[in-house]
């Protein structure tokens, strides 16, 4: 398919090329347009390039178009003229020469391919930006869910939070759970009301509340200790701290995960001993705060054990709480107690003494709604404890 005439043999006489030698079945005279179609294929290949800027594509397309135009108009001028003379001899004067039509066609194809390439690039960029936006929205949703889970976990016990965050939970479902053997503790700071004042020196009482928050936060930090993982904070009412043990179903209290019927009395009530240790740890914590702040706050604590009903109430600001006679008696043990002491009823005394706790008999006291109850003061524990910063310390005889 050469577009040059045959080179004559040196041994033969030179003969001028005739039109027949340019118009063979494979010569350029018969198909000069096909060579221009190669430029169209090159434009298409340039359009399909990925990860290449549209300016680079435009530059390559212009080079291809200009090169093809120069070949058609100047280099192959005679070939296209002979092609037009052979094909359109009768009405050649009315037609635009093929060398110009092919060049214009290639230019139009270049503009079309560039527009198509630019449109595809814009669509790809739009899809890319949409993917980034969707990914960012997913990250925000995931972050918001983590914050919501953390907020719900701070408001409710972990096992209750899992219930409300579960996918099978219905909005109208009421959470409630009955427990037969749990421990309840009330701890108050009676003399904090004497400390609280709204004078200007305390910034209208804000400094007093900040100090109370520090005390409560130190009490909360004790719950992070492995020994107290079975204890759940219920709420704070003013300067009164309420907690319960044994309401966490997935905690084995460091002994075993056997069923309650298969556990011994010591294993069953280990959470109550941990609650008593927690009460002693609170007294030590408050003693350290008093030492650092030159105050003389004292705790008045009441303990009781028994069955309760636990549940979450409220559509807004839901609150986890426990109800029952056990809670009432524990509250009475705190309100009728003596500052600096932990008061328990006889049933708690009979259980906790088996764990090495020391008691002083107070005697019968009148409890509203219960009459006279025999109570004891818990003074300490003979065994070693590990509730302060993970170090082993001897519980004090009396704090």
C-alpha positions in Angstrom: 0.0 0.0 0.0 2.9 2.4 -0.7 2.0 5.8 -2.0 5.2 6.1 -4.0 5.7 4.9 -7.6 7.7 1.7 -8.1 11.4 2.4 -8.2 12.7 1.4 -11.7 15.4 -1.2 -12.0 18.8 0.2 -12.9 19.2 -2.2 -15.8 16.0 -1.1 -17.5 15.1 2.2 -19.2 13.3 4.8 -17.1 9.6 5.1 -17.8 7.5 7.9 -16.5 4.9 6.8 -14.0 1.5 6.6 -15.4 -1.8 6.9 -13.6 -2.3 3.2 -13.9 0.7 2.6 -11.6 -0.9 4.8 -8.9 -4.3 3.3 -9.3 -3.7 -0.3 -8.6 -6.1 -2.3 -6.3 -3.7 -1.6 -3.4 -2.5 1.9 -4.2 -3.2 5.2 -2.5 -5.4 6.4 -5.4 -8.0 3.8 -4.6 -8.2 4.4 -0.8 -6.5 7.6 0.4 -9.3 8.1 3.0 -8.5 5.0 4.8 -5.2 6.5 6.0 -7.2 9.4 7.5 -9.4 6.8 9.3 -6.2 5.7 11.2 -6.1 9.2 12.6 -9.7 8.7 13.8 -8.7 5.5 15.6 -5.8 7.4 17.2 -8.2 10.1 18.4 -10.4 7.3 19.9 -7.4 5.8 21.6 -6.5 9.2 23.1 -10.0 9.6 24.4 -9.8 6.3 26.2 -6.7 7.3 28.2 -7.4 7.2 32.0 -5.8 9.2 34.8 -4.6 11.8 32.2 -5.6 15.4 32.3 -7.9 16.8 29.7 -5.3 19.3 28.6 -2.9 16.5 27.8 -5.6 14.7 25.8 -6.4 18.0 24.0 -2.7 18.5 23.1 -2.4 15.0 21.7 -5.6 15.3 19.7 -4.4 18.6 18.2 -1.1 17.1 17.2 -2.9 14.2 15.5 -5.4 16.5 13.8 -2.7 19.0 12.6 -0.4 16.2 11.4 -3.2 14.5 9.5 -4.3 17.9 8.0 -0.8 18.6 6.8 -0.5 15.2 5.2 -3.9 15.5 3.5 -3.5 19.0 2.2 0.2 19.2 1.3 1.9 15.7 1.2 -1.0 13.8 -0.4 -2.4 16.7 -2.4 -1.9 15.0 -5.8 -3.2 11.7 -4.5 -6.5 13.3 -3.4 -6.7 15.2 -6.6 -6.3 12.1 -8.7 -8.8 10.3 -6.3 -11.4 13.0 -6.9 -10.7 13.0 -10.7 -11.2 9.2 -10.8 -14.3 9.1 -8.6 -16.1 12.3 -9.2 -15.0 13.2 -12.8 -18.5 14.2 -14.0 -19.4 16.6 -11.2 -16.0 17.4 -9.7 -16.5 21.1 -10.1 -19.4 21.1 -7.6 -17.7 19.2 -4.8 -15.3 20.3 -2.1 -12.0 18.5 -2.6 -11.6 15.3 -0.5 -8.4 16.6 1.1 -10.4 19.4 2.8 -13.4 17.3 3.6 -11.3 14.6 5.3 -9.4 17.3 7.3 -12.6 19.0 8.4 -14.1 15.6 9.3 -11.1 14.7 11.5 -11.3 18.2 13.1 -15.0 17.6 13.9 -14.2 14.2 15.2 -11.5 15.7 17.4 -13.9 18.2 18.9 -16.5 15.5 19.5 -14.1 13.1 21.1 -12.7 15.9 23.3 -16.2 16.9 24.4 -17.0 13.3 25.2 -13.7 12.8 27.1 -14.3 16.0 29.1 -17.9 14.9 29.9 -16.7 11.5 31.1 -14.0 13.1 33.2 -16.5 15.4 34.8 -18.8 12.5 35.6 -15.9 10.5 37.0 -14.9 13.5 39.2 -18.5 13.9 40.4 -18.7 10.2 41.2 -15.4 10.5 43.0 -16.6 13.5 45.1 -19.8 11.7 45.9 -17.9 8.6 47.1 -15.8 10.9 49.3 -18.9 12.6 50.6 -20.6 9.2 51.3 -17.4 8.0 53.0 -17.3 11.1 55.2 -21.0 10.8 56.0 -20.4 7.1 57.0 -17.6 8.2 59.2 -19.8 10.9 60.8 -22.6 8.3 61.4 -20.1 5.9 62.9 -18.6 8.6 65.1 -22.1 9.7 66.1 -23.0 6.1 67.0 -19.9 5.7 69.1 -20.7 8.9 71.0 -24.3 7.8 71.4 -23.2 4.4 72.7 -20.7 6.1 75.1 -23.5 8.5 76.3 -26.0 5.7 76.8 -23.3 3.6 78.6 -22.6 6.5 80.9 -26.3 7.0 81.6 -27.2 3.3 82.0 -25.3 0.2 83.2 -23.5 -1.6 80.4 -25.8 -4.6 80.2 -28.8 -2.3 80.1 -27.2 -0.1 77.5 -26.7 -3.2 75.3 -30.4 -4.0 75.6 -31.4 -0.5 74.3 -28.7 -0.3 71.6 -29.7 -3.8 70.3 -31.4 -4.0 66.9 -34.2 -6.2 68.2 -35.3 -3.7 70.8 -38.8 -2.2 70.2 -39.5 1.4 71.2 -42.5 0.5 73.3 -40.6 -2.2 75.2 -40.2 -1.7 78.9 -36.9 -2.9 80.5 -37.3 -4.5 83.8 -35.4 -7.3 85.7 -36.0 -9.0 89.0 -33.1 -10.0 91.3 -33.3 -12.2 94.4 -29.9 -11.7 95.9 -28.2 -8.3 95.5 -26.6 -5.8 97.8 -27.6 -2.1 98.1 -25.5 0.7 99.6 -26.3 4.3 100.5 -23.4 6.6 101.4 -24.0 10.2 102.3 -21.8 13.2 103.5 -24.1 14.7 106.2 -21.7 17.6 107.0 -21.4 18.7 103.4 -24.5 20.9 103.8 -22.6 22.8 106.5 -19.7 23.3 104.0 -21.9 24.5 101.2 -22.5 28.2 100.9 -23.5 30.6 98.2 -21.4 33.5 99.3 -19.3 35.5 96.9 -16.0 33.9 98.2 -17.3 30.6 96.8 -18.5 32.1 93.5 -22.1 31.6 94.4 -21.6 28.0 95.5 -19.9 26.9 92.3 -16.6 26.1 94.2 -18.5 23.9 96.6 -20.2 22.0 93.8 -16.8 21.6 92.1 -15.4 20.1 95.2 -18.4 17.7 95.6 -17.9 16.7 91.9 -14.3 15.9 92.7 -15.4 13.6 95.6 -18.1 11.8 93.5 -15.6 11.4 90.6 -13.1 9.8 93.0 -15.8 7.4 94.1 -16.6 6.6 90.5 -13.0 5.9 89.7 -13.0 3.1 92.3 -15.5 1.3 90.1 -12.8 0.9 87.5 -10.9 -1.4 89.8 -11.2 -5.1 88.8 -12.3 -6.0 92.3 -15.4 -3.8 92.0 -16.6 -4.8 88.5 -19.7 -6.4 89.9 -20.8 -3.1 91.5 -23.1 -0.7 89.6 -23.6 2.9 90.4 -27.3 3.7 90.5 -27.4 7.5 91.1 -26.4 10.4 93.3 -28.9 12.5 95.2 -27.2 15.6 96.4 -24.3 14.3 98.4 -25.7 10.8 98.7 -24.1 8.0 96.6 -26.2 4.9 95.8 -24.7 1.7 94.4 -25.7 -1.9 94.1 -23.9 -5.2 93.6 -25.0 -8.4 91.9 -27.2 -6.6 89.2 -24.6 -7.3 86.4 -25.6 -10.7 84.9 -22.3 -11.3 83.0 -19.9 -10.9 86.0 -18.8 -14.0 87.8 -17.3 -12.2 90.8 -14.0 -13.8 90.2 -15.1 -17.3 91.2 -17.1 -19.2 88.6 -19.7 -18.9 86.0 -21.8 -21.7 87.3 -25.5 -21.4 87.9 -26.7 -19.9 91.2 -28.0 -23.3 92.3 -24.5 -24.8 91.9 -22.7 -22.1 93.8 -21.9 -22.2 97.5 -23.1 -19.4 99.9 -19.6 -17.9 99.8 -19.6 -17.7 96.0 -23.2 -16.4 95.8 -22.5 -13.5 98.2 -19.0 -12.6 97.1 -20.5 -9.5 95.4 -21.9 -8.3 98.8 -18.4 -8.6 100.3 -17.1 -6.6 97.3 -19.7 -4.0 98.1 -18.5 -3.8 101.7 -15.0 -3.4 100.5 -16.2 -0.7 98.2 -17.7 1.1 101.2 -14.4 0.9 103.1 -12.6 2.1 100.0 -14.9 5.1 99.8 -14.0 6.0 103.4 -10.3 5.8 102.7 -10.7 7.9 99.5 -12.6 10.6 101.5 -10.0 10.5 104.2 -7.3 11.2 101.6 -9.4 14.1 100.2 -9.8 15.5 103.7 -6.0 15.3 104.2 -5.3 17.2 100.9 -8.0 19.8 101.3 -7.9 20.3 105.1 -11.5 19.3 105.5 -13.3 17.0 107.9 -16.0 15.3 105.7 -17.3 12.0 107.0 -19.4 9.3 105.4 -22.5 7.7 106.8 -23.1 4.4 105.0 -26.0 1.9 105.1 -25.9 -1.6 103.6 -28.6 -4.2 103.0 -29.1 -7.3 100.9 -32.1 -9.0 99.4 -34.4 -8.9 96.3 -35.2 -5.9 94.2 -36.8 -4.9 90.9 -34.6 -3.1 88.5 -35.8 -1.1 85.4 -35.5 2.0 83.3 -38.1 4.7 83.5 -38.6 7.9 81.5 -39.0 8.6 77.8 -36.6 11.5 78.0 -33.5 11.3 80.2 -34.1 7.6 81.0 -33.0 6.6 84.4 -32.0 3.2 85.7 -33.2 2.5 89.2 -34.0 -0.3 91.7 -37.1 -0.6 93.9 -38.1 -2.8 96.7 -38.0 -3.3 100.5 -34.3 -4.0 100.3 -33.7 -0.5 99.0 -35.9 1.1 101.7 -34.1 -0.7 104.5 -30.7 0.2 103.1 -31.8 3.8 103.0 -32.9 3.6 106.6 -29.6 2.1 107.6 -27.9 5.2 106.2 -30.3 7.8 107.6 -30.3 6.2 111.1 -26.6 5.6 111.1 -23.7 7.4 112.7 -21.2 9.5 110.8 -18.0 7.7 110.1 -19.6 4.2 110.3 -21.2 1.6 108.0 -24.4 0.3 109.5 -25.8 -3.1 108.4 -28.7 -5.3 109.5 -28.3 -8.6 111.1 -28.7 -10.6 107.9 -25.8 -8.8 106.3 -23.8 -9.2 109.5 -24.3 -13.0 109.4 -23.0 -13.2 105.8 -20.2 -10.7 105.9 -18.6 -12.0 109.1 -17.7 -15.1 107.1 -15.5 -13.0 104.8 -13.4 -11.7 107.7 -15.1 -8.4 108.3 -15.1 -7.0 111.8 -18.3 -5.7 113.4 -19.4 -3.8 116.5 -22.9 -4.5 117.7 -24.9 -1.4 118.0 -28.1 -2.9 119.2 -31.8 -2.6 118.3 -32.8 0.7 116.7 -36.2 1.9 115.5 -36.7 2.0 111.8 -39.7 3.7 110.3 -42.0 1.1 108.7 -40.0 -1.8 110.1 -40.0 -1.4 113.9 -36.9 -2.3 115.8 -34.0 -3.9 113.9 -30.8 -5.2 115.3 -27.9 -3.5 113.6 -24.1 -3.6 113.5 -21.3 -1.3 112.6 -18.8 -2.6 110.0 -15.4 -1.5 111.2 -12.9 -3.2 108.8 -11.6 -6.5 107.5 -9.0 -8.8 108.8 -7.8 -9.8 105.3 -5.7 -7.9 102.8 -7.5 -5.8 100.2 -6.4 -4.4 96.9 -8.8 -1.6 96.2 -6.5 1.4 96.3 -4.5 1.9 93.0 -4.0 -1.9 92.7 -1.7 -2.0 95.8 -2.3 -4.3 98.7 -3.2 -2.5 101.9 -4.7 -3.5 105.3 -8.1 -2.1 105.8 -8.3 0.2 108.8 -9.9 -0.9 112.0 -12.0 2.3 112.0 -11.8 5.3 109.7 
